């Protein structure tokens, strides 16, 4: 999976032209290839950078009534320890205090906060995703289970925590590749029929 991601990022100038580092490219690849976001949405979703407050991307998905908060870790060798999990938990705590987050966040994240606020007011669920090209150590796996339970049991915010590692990435990519998106031509025909 890692080799495929690296190859696709290297072959597509979109990544070089829009993102500063491997971590941003990984998150952008995931948004485009797995979550089927278009190029403009992907650029808008990425919040990674200085003062990102452990939030690398945010999607407000009105169709599914959810907010997806992504923390990405691009790992080429070895295992992932508990550090990235702590970052996800920090993001979880900050989402609960949007006013403070609005003051301290970078400009890209600030742009997303009002949409997140509206979504939370309308009881959208929040899905935190730890996206990594590595695998968790056994200690980090135990921590992940504990954090996932803690997030799920929190009453003030409907939330869940998901690990998107190489195995889950492969499964989600296969599912995305089997999704048939309507072509622009089909959308145009539908619009014409509605007008008639």
N, C-alpha and C positions, 0 to 999 in steps of 0.2 A: 504494500500500500504506500509506504513512504517513497519508494522509487517512482511509482506512478505520479504521486503528488508533485515530487520534485521535477519530473519530466514535463508534466503539463504546465507547471508554473514557468519553467525555463523556456518552453516553446511559445508561450502566449505573451506578447508584448504588453497586454493589458496590465499584468502584474508589475512589470518593471516601470511602466509609465505612471502608475497610480499609488504604489506603496513603497515604503522606505526600507523594510526589513523582512526577513524570512517569516517572522511571527505574523505580521500583517498579511503577507502573501498566503500563509496557511489559512487564516481566518477568511480571507477573501475567496480562496479556492473553495472552502467549505460552503460559504454563502452561495456562491454561483453554482457549483456542481451538485451539492447535496440538498441545499434548501431552495434551489432554483430561483435565486434572486437575480434580477438583471444587473447590468453593469452600473447603472446610476444608483439603484437601490443599494448595491454592495458598497459603493463609495460612501453613500450616506450612512449606512449601518456601522461602518468601522469607526470606532472611537479610540482605538489604541494610540498611545503616545504619552508624552509628558502629562502628568495629572489625569490619567485615564481612570484613576481610582479602582484599579483591578478589574476594569470592564473594557474588554477589547472590541465588543460589538453589541449593539442593541437592535432588536427588531420588534416593532409593535405590529402584530399580525391581527388585523381586525376580523378577518374571515374566521380565524380559529379562536378569537378572543383570548389572546395570550401575548405576553411579553417574553421574548427570549433574550437572556443575558449570557454572553459567551466570554469565557476566559480561555485563550489559546496558549498552548505550550508546544513549540516546534522543537522536537527532540530527535536528534539523528542517531544517538547511541545511548545505551543504558536505560535505566528505569526512572520513573517519575516518583519523587518522594512526596512528603506531605505539604511542601511549600505551596504548590499550585492550589491545593485544596484550601489552604488558609486564605489564599487570594479570593477564591470563590466565596468563602464564608464572609470575608470582608465586604465583597460586593453585595451579598445578601443583607448585611447590616446597613449598608449605605442606601440601598433601595428603600429601606424603611424610613429614611430621613432625607427626603428629596430636597428640602429647603437647604440643608447643609451641603448636600451634594451639588446643588446648583451653584453655590458660592465657590466651591473648591475645585470644580471639574474643569477640564479643558473645553475649548469652544465646541469641538465636535460632540462631546457628551452633553454639554449644556443644551445644544439644539434638540437632543432627544428627550430631555427630561420632561418638558411640558407634555409631550405625547404620552410618556410613561405615566405621568400624574393623572391625565384624563383616563387612560386605560385602567389604572388601579381604582379610580373613583367609580368606574363602571364594572368593577369586580372581575377584570381579566385575571387569569392565573399567570404566575411568573414561573418560567422554566430556566433554571440556571444550568449551563452546560460547561463542563470542563472538557475542552477539545485538545487532544494531544496525539502526537504521532508516536508516543512511547507507551509503555505499560507501567502500571502502578506497582510499587513494591508491595509486599504482603502487608506491611504496617500501614502504608497509605490506603490499601484496599479496606482495611479495618476502619481507618479514620473516615473513609468515604461512606461506608455503610452507616456509621454513627451520625455523620453530618446529614446524610440523606434523610434519616429518621427524624432528626432534629428539625430540619426544614419542613418536612411533611406534617409534623405535629404542631407547628406554629399556627396559632389561631387567628392572628391579626392579618395574615397575608397567605393567600392560597398559592403555595409554591412547591416546586419539586427540584431535585438535583439529579443531573444525568451525567454519566461519564461517556464521552465520545472518544474512545481509544481506537486503535487501528482496526480491531475486529468489528466494532460498531460502525466505524467509518465505512468499511467495505460493505457491510449489510445495508447501510443507509444509501450509499452511492448506487448500489444495484437497484434498490427500490426507486431512487430518483431517475435512474436511466430508463426504467420501465414506465415512468409517468409520461403520458402523452399530453403535451401542452398544445393548446389551440394555436394554429398559425395565424398570422396577421390577416391572411386572406379569409380564413374562416370567420374571424371576428368581424371583418368588413361585411361579409355576407349576412351575418346575423344582424348587424346594425341596419343594413338595407331592408331586411325582412321586417324589422320592428317598425320602420318608417312607413311601410306599405299599409 
